[in-house]
């Protein structure tokens, strides 16, 4: 049975590092198996990217 609880991880990183981190997260937890997505993101006052990655904890 698939859990309905989401796993969320938040990051605040410079733009290029944020992009690389999100790509690595998608590689580790593929969208097709874990329903991985960026739940929220915005640019902070100092120009960094704040974003939340969300996924189901296990694959079917």
MARBA-3410 file (N, C-alpha, C, O; in Angstrom, 1 decimal):
60
0.8,-1.2,0.0,0.0,0.0,0.0,0.9,1.2,0.0,1.8,1.3,0.8 ~ 0.6,2.2,-0.9,1.4,3.4,-1.0,1.0,4.4,0.1,-0.2,4.6,0.4 ~ 2.0,5.0,0.8,1.8,5.9,1.8,1.3,7.3,1.2,1.7,7.6,0.1 ~ 0.4,8.0,1.9,0.0,9.2,1.4,0.8,10.4,2.0,0.5,11.6,1.7 ~ 1.7,10.1,2.9,2.5,11.1,3.5,3.6,11.6,2.5,4.4,10.7,2.0
3.7,12.9,2.3,4.8,13.4,1.4,6.1,13.6,2.2,6.0,13.8,3.4 ~ 7.2,13.4,1.6,8.5,13.8,2.1,8.9,15.1,1.5,8.9,15.2,0.3 ~ 9.2,16.1,2.3,9.5,17.4,1.8,10.9,17.8,2.3,11.2,17.6,3.5 ~ 11.7,18.3,1.4,13.1,18.8,1.7,13.2,20.2,1.2,12.9,20.4,0.0 ~ 13.6,21.1,2.0,13.8,22.5,1.5,15.3,22.9,1.4,16.1,22.4,2.2
15.5,23.8,0.5,16.9,24.2,0.2,16.9,25.7,0.0,15.9,26.3,-0.5 ~ 18.0,26.4,0.3,18.2,27.8,-0.1,19.7,27.8,-0.6,20.6,27.7,0.2 ~ 19.8,28.0,-1.9,21.1,27.9,-2.5,21.2,29.0,-3.6,20.2,29.5,-4.1 ~ 22.5,29.3,-4.0,22.7,30.1,-5.2,22.1,29.5,-6.4,21.9,28.2,-6.5 ~ 21.7,30.3,-7.4,20.9,29.8,-8.6,21.5,28.5,-9.2,20.7,27.5,-9.4
22.7,28.5,-9.6,23.3,27.4,-10.3,23.4,26.1,-9.4,23.1,25.0,-9.9 ~ 23.7,26.3,-8.2,23.8,25.2,-7.2,22.3,24.6,-7.0,22.2,23.4,-6.8 ~ 21.3,25.5,-6.9,20.0,25.1,-6.8,19.5,24.2,-7.9,18.9,23.2,-7.8 ~ 19.9,24.6,-9.1,19.5,23.9,-10.3,20.2,22.5,-10.3,19.5,21.5,-10.6 ~ 21.5,22.4,-9.9,22.2,21.1,-9.9,21.6,20.2,-8.8,21.4,19.0,-9.0
21.2,20.8,-7.7,20.7,20.1,-6.6,19.3,19.5,-6.9,19.0,18.3,-6.7 ~ 18.5,20.3,-7.6,17.2,19.8,-8.0,17.3,18.6,-9.0,16.6,17.6,-9.0 ~ 18.2,18.8,-10.0,18.5,17.7,-11.0,18.9,16.4,-10.3,18.5,15.3,-10.7 ~ 19.8,16.5,-9.4,20.3,15.4,-8.6,19.2,14.7,-7.9,19.1,13.5,-7.8 ~ 18.3,15.5,-7.3,17.1,15.0,-6.6,16.2,14.2,-7.5,15.7,13.1,-7.2
16.0,14.8,-8.7,15.1,14.1,-9.7,15.8,12.8,-10.2,15.1,11.8,-10.5 ~ 17.1,12.8,-10.3,17.8,11.5,-10.7,17.7,10.5,-9.6,17.5,9.3,-9.9 ~ 17.8,10.9,-8.3,17.7,9.9,-7.2,16.3,9.4,-7.0,16.1,8.3,-6.7 ~ 15.3,10.3,-7.2,13.9,10.0,-7.0,13.1,10.4,-8.2,12.5,11.4,-8.3 ~ 13.2,9.5,-9.3,12.5,9.8,-10.5,11.1,10.1,-10.4,10.4,9.5,-9.6
10.6,11.1,-11.2,9.2,11.5,-11.1,8.2,10.4,-11.3,7.2,10.3,-10.7 ~ 8.6,9.4,-12.2,7.7,8.3,-12.6,7.5,7.4,-11.4,6.5,6.8,-11.2 ~ 8.6,7.2,-10.6,8.5,6.2,-9.5,8.1,6.8,-8.1,7.6,6.1,-7.3 ~ 8.4,8.1,-7.9,8.2,8.7,-6.6,7.2,9.9,-6.6,7.0,10.5,-5.6 ~ 6.7,10.3,-7.8,5.9,11.5,-7.9,6.6,12.7,-7.3,6.1,13.4,-6.5
7.9,12.9,-7.8,8.7,14.0,-7.3,8.4,15.2,-8.1,8.2,15.2,-9.3 ~ 8.4,16.4,-7.3,8.2,17.7,-8.0,8.7,18.8,-7.1,8.9,18.6,-5.9 ~ 8.9,20.0,-7.7,9.2,21.2,-6.9,7.8,21.7,-6.4,7.0,22.2,-7.2 ~ 7.7,21.7,-5.1,6.4,22.1,-4.5,6.3,23.6,-4.5,5.2,24.1,-4.6 ~ 7.4,24.3,-4.3,7.4,25.7,-4.1,8.8,26.2,-4.4,9.8,25.6,-4.0
8.9,27.4,-4.9,10.2,28.1,-5.0,10.0,29.6,-5.1,9.0,30.1,-5.6 ~ 11.0,30.4,-4.7,11.1,31.8,-4.9,12.5,32.3,-4.7,13.3,31.6,-4.2 ~ 12.7,33.5,-5.2,14.0,34.1,-5.1,14.0,34.9,-3.8,13.1,35.7,-3.6 ~ 15.1,34.7,-3.0,15.2,35.4,-1.7,15.7,36.8,-2.0,16.1,37.2,-3.1 ~ 15.7,37.6,-0.9,16.2,39.0,-1.0,17.6,39.1,-1.5,18.0,40.1,-2.1
18.4,38.1,-1.1,19.8,38.2,-1.4,20.1,37.4,-2.7,21.3,37.2,-3.1 ~ 19.1,37.1,-3.5,19.3,36.5,-4.8,19.4,35.0,-4.9,19.5,34.4,-5.9 ~ 19.3,34.3,-3.7,19.4,32.9,-3.7,18.0,32.3,-4.0,17.0,33.0,-4.0 ~ 18.0,31.0,-4.3,16.7,30.4,-4.6,16.3,29.5,-3.4,17.1,28.6,-3.0 ~ 15.1,29.7,-2.9,14.5,28.9,-1.9,13.6,28.0,-2.7,12.7,28.4,-3.4
13.7,26.6,-2.4,12.8,25.7,-3.1,12.5,24.5,-2.2,13.3,24.1,-1.4 ~ 11.3,23.9,-2.4,10.9,22.7,-1.6,10.7,21.6,-2.6,9.9,21.7,-3.5 ~ 11.4,20.5,-2.4,11.2,19.3,-3.2,10.3,18.4,-2.5,10.4,18.2,-1.3 ~ 9.3,17.8,-3.2,8.3,17.0,-2.6,8.2,15.7,-3.3,8.3,15.6,-4.5 ~ 8.1,14.6,-2.6,8.0,13.2,-3.2,7.3,12.3,-2.2,7.2,12.5,-1.0
6.7,11.2,-2.8,6.3,10.1,-1.9,7.5,9.4,-1.4,8.5,9.4,-2.0 ~ 7.4,8.8,-0.2,8.6,8.2,0.5,9.1,6.9,-0.2,10.2,6.6,-0.1 ~ 8.2,6.2,-0.9,8.6,5.0,-1.5,8.0,4.8,-2.9,7.0,5.5,-3.3 ~ 8.7,4.0,-3.7,8.2,3.8,-5.1,7.3,2.6,-5.0,7.4,1.7,-4.2 ~ 6.4,2.5,-6.0,5.4,1.4,-6.1,6.2,0.1,-6.5,5.6,-1.0,-6.6
END
